[in-house]
């Protein structure tokens, strides 16, 4: 499964996710958030506080083109 490491967060794509719109699972410690990439928005959050969610969304926006490139390369 492709994983992009950004500032200590693992932005991961799962092979079973190809039938959904582009998104990433963001993992750190025991926390996980699912972030849609078009547009960047939070789908669900398990364990991150509001400050961390804001940071994850900012990092996703800053790296959106790269994450979409990895998504498209993996699922095409």
C-alpha positions as a Markdown table, in Angstrom:
| # | Residue | x | y | z |
|---|---|---|---|---|
| 1 | Unk | 0.0 | 0.0 | 0.0 |
| 2 | Unk | 1.4 | 3.4 | -1.0 |
| 3 | Unk | 2.4 | 5.6 | 1.9 |
| 4 | Unk | 3.5 | 9.2 | 1.7 |
| 5 | Unk | 5.2 | 10.5 | 4.9 |
| 6 | Unk | 4.6 | 14.1 | 5.6 |
| 7 | Unk | 5.8 | 15.8 | 8.8 |
| 8 | Unk | 5.5 | 12.5 | 10.8 |
| 9 | Unk | 2.0 | 11.6 | 9.5 |
| 10 | Unk | 1.5 | 8.6 | 7.2 |
| 11 | Unk | -0.8 | 9.4 | 4.3 |
| 12 | Unk | -1.8 | 6.0 | 3.2 |
| 13 | Unk | -3.9 | 4.5 | 0.3 |
| 14 | Unk | -5.5 | 1.1 | 0.6 |
| 15 | Unk | -5.9 | -1.2 | -2.4 |
| 16 | Unk | -9.6 | -1.7 | -1.5 |
| 17 | Unk | -10.3 | 2.0 | -1.8 |
| 18 | Unk | -10.1 | 2.3 | -5.6 |
| 19 | Unk | -13.9 | 2.3 | -6.0 |
| 20 | Unk | -14.2 | 5.4 | -3.9 |
| 21 | Unk | -13.4 | 9.0 | -4.7 |
| 22 | Unk | -9.7 | 10.0 | -4.2 |
| 23 | Unk | -8.8 | 10.1 | -0.5 |
| 24 | Unk | -6.1 | 9.3 | 2.0 |
| 25 | Unk | -6.0 | 7.7 | 5.5 |
| 26 | Unk | -3.8 | 9.8 | 7.8 |
| 27 | Unk | -2.2 | 7.7 | 10.5 |
| 28 | Unk | -0.1 | 8.8 | 13.5 |
| 29 | Unk | 0.2 | 6.8 | 16.8 |
| 30 | Unk | -3.2 | 5.1 | 17.2 |
| 31 | Unk | -5.1 | 7.9 | 15.4 |
| 32 | Unk | -6.6 | 7.8 | 12.0 |
| 33 | Unk | -8.5 | 10.3 | 9.8 |
| 34 | Unk | -9.9 | 9.8 | 6.3 |
| 35 | Unk | -9.5 | 12.9 | 4.1 |
| 36 | Unk | -11.2 | 13.4 | 0.7 |
| 37 | Unk | -8.8 | 14.9 | -1.8 |
| 38 | Unk | -11.3 | 16.6 | -4.2 |
| 39 | Unk | -12.1 | 18.9 | -2.5 |
| 40 | Unk | -10.0 | 18.4 | 0.6 |
| 41 | Unk | -12.3 | 17.7 | 3.5 |
| 42 | Unk | -12.6 | 15.5 | 6.5 |
| 43 | Unk | -14.6 | 12.3 | 6.0 |
| 44 | Unk | -14.0 | 10.8 | 9.5 |
| 45 | Unk | -11.7 | 11.2 | 12.5 |
| 46 | Unk | -10.7 | 8.7 | 15.1 |
| 47 | Unk | -8.5 | 10.1 | 17.9 |
| 48 | Unk | -7.2 | 13.4 | 16.6 |
| 49 | Unk | -8.0 | 16.6 | 18.4 |
| 50 | Unk | -9.3 | 19.7 | 16.6 |
| 51 | Unk | -5.8 | 21.3 | 16.3 |
| 52 | Unk | -4.4 | 18.1 | 14.8 |
| 53 | Unk | -7.3 | 17.8 | 12.3 |
| 54 | Unk | -6.6 | 21.4 | 11.2 |
| 55 | Unk | -2.9 | 20.6 | 10.7 |
| 56 | Unk | -3.7 | 17.4 | 8.7 |
| 57 | Unk | -6.1 | 19.3 | 6.5 |
| 58 | Unk | -3.5 | 22.0 | 5.9 |
| 59 | Unk | -0.8 | 19.5 | 5.1 |
| 60 | Unk | -3.3 | 17.7 | 2.7 |
| 61 | Unk | -4.0 | 21.0 | 0.9 |
| 62 | Unk | -0.3 | 21.8 | 0.7 |
| 63 | Unk | 0.4 | 18.3 | -0.8 |
| 64 | Unk | -2.8 | 17.8 | -2.7 |
| 65 | Unk | -1.2 | 17.6 | -6.1 |
| 66 | Unk | 1.4 | 15.1 | -5.0 |
| 67 | Unk | -1.2 | 12.9 | -3.2 |
| 68 | Unk | -3.5 | 12.9 | -6.2 |
| 69 | Unk | -0.5 | 11.9 | -8.4 |
| 70 | Unk | 0.2 | 8.9 | -6.1 |
| 71 | Unk | -3.5 | 8.0 | -6.0 |
| 72 | Unk | -3.8 | 8.1 | -9.8 |
| 73 | Unk | -0.6 | 6.2 | -10.4 |
| 74 | Unk | -1.7 | 3.5 | -7.9 |
| 75 | Unk | -5.3 | 3.1 | -9.1 |
| 76 | Unk | -4.9 | 3.5 | -12.8 |
